[in-house]
Structures are given as C-alpha cells and as structure tokens.
Amino acid sequence: MVEKMLLRSDNCAGAAPEILEAVMRANDGVLPSYGGDVLSVDLAEKFAGMFGREVAFALVGTGTGANALALSVVTPPEGAVLCHEKAHIRVSEQGAVEFFTGGAQLVGVPGANGKIDPNALENTLNTMPGSMGAARAPSCLSLTQLSEAGTAYSLEEMKALAAMARGHGLRVHVDGARIANALAGSGGSIGQMCAEICVDILSFGATKNGALTTDAVILFDDSLRDELAVRQKRSGHVFSKQRFLAAQWQAYLEGDLWLKLAGQANDAAQALVRDLAGIDALTIEHPVDGNIVFMKLPPGMLSSVNNEEIPFHVWGPDIIRLVAAYNTPNEELAGAVTGLRQLCAASLS
Ligand SMILES: Cc1ncc(COP(=O)(O)O)c(C=O)c1O
C-alpha cells in the first residue's frame, strides 16, 4: 500500500535514513534556539563552501514557502515576476507569491517542454512597460529547474535567459525544488550554476529528495540580507528549534548525499523510460532529464485506469505523470510497466 503510492510523487517517499539519523543525533542535549545552535552555524560554512562565498540563508518547511519568501525579497508589490506559463509558482501555489509580495503579478511566458522560450521572453520584456509607467513593470525572472515538465535547462540556456532579464533590469530567482535531479543528470555544480547565471536568490529543495521536511532560501545579494531576515521572521519561517532543520541539511549535503539520492531517482526514471518504450501505444511526452516521466496514453484509456492500481497523477487529457523517488523499488517500476502494458493491450483489443 505504501509502495503503491510512490510513483505518484517523490513527496510520497519517506526520508533517507542518513537524514533521520542526523535528526535523532540533533535531539541530544540543550542547544541555543532560533538558529544559534552549532548545527546551523556550521551549515553557514557548508553553504559557503558549496557556493564559493558566504551566503545568507533561511531554512523553511516547504517548497512553496521557499518560493514565496524568496520572491517577496526581490519583488515589490507593484512588480511582476516572469515565469513559465505552467510554473508551479503560477499555477500550483494558490497565489502564495502574490500573498507574500503583497500583490506582485505572475506573468506566464510560453515555451515547449516546460522551459521558457527565449524569443517569447524577449517579446514579453519588450512589450511590458518600464518601471516608471502606470502599469506593472517586470521585476524578476523565475526559472524552474527541473521544470514542471521534468526537463532541465542547460547552463547555457539559463545563462542566456538570465542575461536577457538582467539586460532589462530584472532580478533572477531559481525555483530549485528538484535542482538536485537536474544537477545529478548534468553533472554540473550548483556553485558554478548560481555564479554563472548570477542568481539573486535560490529556492533550494531537499524535501522531495529524501529530507524529512526542509527546503532553503539562499540569498546571493548581500544588500538584501536584512530584508530576508525580516520577512523570514514576519512570515513565520524562523524555527525556534532550527537545529532539526539544520541537521537535515548537514546530512543532506554531507558527502554529496543529495546528488547521490537524486541520481538514484533519475536512474529509476530512466529504467521506466526504457521499459515503457517497449509499449507501442504509449508516447513519452517530454525529454526525461530528471526523475519525472510524462506519458501520453491512447485516447480514452484513462477512463479505464484505476490509479489506485498504477500510481500516477492525471496531468491533462490522456497525459499521466510518474515520478521516481530516491528509494523507488524496482518491483514498483516493473509493476507500473506491466499494468500499463496490460491496459494498453486491453484498450486496443
Ligand atoms: C517545481 C516545484 N516548486 C515548488 C513546489 C512546492 O513544494 P511544496 O509542495 O513543498 O510546497 C513544487 C511541488 O511539487 C514543485 O514541483
């Protein structure tokens, strides 16, 4: 029953044992509260090592919290955030960014396979008003890595989009709820990525990739440190027992566990792709650059599928999404493939 849920989302997976053990260790003793604990202090050093410079950070409880807090630091209430038209911040967070920014607008930019099309971005930037007009001016570009379609931008693609935005005076945010999966797939380094793109602020995901419950906001613009600290507190994101979040991060980063876990999830997704490729009636919808597989089913087949039997998310007409986690068992992958093969055969007979 528990395993049956797994392919529906990496959010259904439990936490990695290394992370649970670190939380248990952090339970020993009495430590300073509100981030004054030794684990949080050491984490600052760890982040500095990863990013090649000191950064301000806020440990938060969810990806939505990370995005809304991060974007509120770099976007004024009268501004606009440009993002992919299907970006999670725009279609799946119930206006959290608008709420946290006090009213900023989310402007969707089209692009195939979940990635912003450079020409469409240029067009949007050229047609939106400048900051002195009465209408809203774009303030920030938000890129999602992995994208909502499970694809990854290359470093060059991200650099080009970010440079275009910067040329129009925008700041740059990355929604990295699944950045580990993108990096494990490409072999790139997070420090290099953030430096080369000149990211202002990053939502760094961990929960979907084996953490118990923590994501982080990483700030690269030192002039906004106070802004982040105040907004973190006022939005209820300062944890009194931050040591338990810091412990998760320590274990997550130690020995690159985060990249190892993401690599395992990506490998499971590739195994799915290989096996599903043998079913003629199915089409893989988008390139699989991480741990997410979208598939197009034969027309009408969805009505005969019970997603209690094959765990998936219905994503659109005849489209389903399967997501592998770091610990998806091979039997579950095989079960999904067998189930889909049988359904395809039945629907075509
Ligand atoms: C790309 C992306 N960003 C942010 C989030 C939000 O994360 P959470 O559900 O932890 O709020 C999700 C959740 O699925 C996501 O897919």
Ligand as a Chemical Component Dictionary entry (heavy atoms), coordinates in Angstrom:
data_LIG
# 
_chem_comp.id                   LIG 
_chem_comp.type                 NON-POLYMER 
_chem_comp.pdbx_formal_charge   0 
_chem_comp.three_letter_code    LIG 
# 
loop_
_chem_comp_atom.comp_id 
_chem_comp_atom.atom_id 
_chem_comp_atom.alt_atom_id 
_chem_comp_atom.type_symbol 
_chem_comp_atom.charge 
_chem_comp_atom.model_Cartn_x 
_chem_comp_atom.model_Cartn_y 
_chem_comp_atom.model_Cartn_z 
_chem_comp_atom.pdbx_ordinal 
LIG C1 C1 C 0 8.806 22.915 -9.086 1  
LIG C2 C2 C 0 8.148 22.978 -7.741 2  
LIG N1 N1 N 0 8.347 24.043 -6.949 3  
LIG C3 C3 C 0 7.784 24.138 -5.737 4  
LIG C4 C4 C 0 6.985 23.141 -5.243 5  
LIG C5 C5 C 0 6.331 23.321 -3.901 6  
LIG O1 O1 O 0 6.790 22.451 -2.934 7  
LIG P1 P1 P 0 5.889 22.121 -1.649 8  
LIG O2 O2 O 0 4.842 21.168 -2.096 9  
LIG O3 O3 O 0 6.862 21.555 -0.676 10 
LIG O4 O4 O 0 5.311 23.387 -1.161 11 
LIG C6 C6 C 0 6.742 22.003 -6.018 12 
LIG C7 C7 C 0 5.881 20.920 -5.505 13 
LIG O5 O5 O 0 5.609 19.936 -6.119 14 
LIG C8 C8 C 0 7.327 21.928 -7.310 15 
LIG O6 O6 O 0 7.102 20.878 -8.111 16 
# 
loop_
_chem_comp_bond.comp_id 
_chem_comp_bond.atom_id_1 
_chem_comp_bond.atom_id_2 
_chem_comp_bond.value_order 
_chem_comp_bond.pdbx_ordinal 
LIG C1 C2 SING 1  
LIG C2 N1 SING 2  
LIG C2 C8 DOUB 3  
LIG N1 C3 DOUB 4  
LIG C3 C4 SING 5  
LIG C4 C5 SING 6  
LIG C4 C6 DOUB 7  
LIG C5 O1 SING 8  
LIG O1 P1 SING 9  
LIG P1 O2 DOUB 10 
LIG P1 O3 SING 11 
LIG P1 O4 SING 12 
LIG C6 C7 SING 13 
LIG C6 C8 SING 14 
LIG C7 O5 DOUB 15 
LIG C8 O6 SING 16 
# 
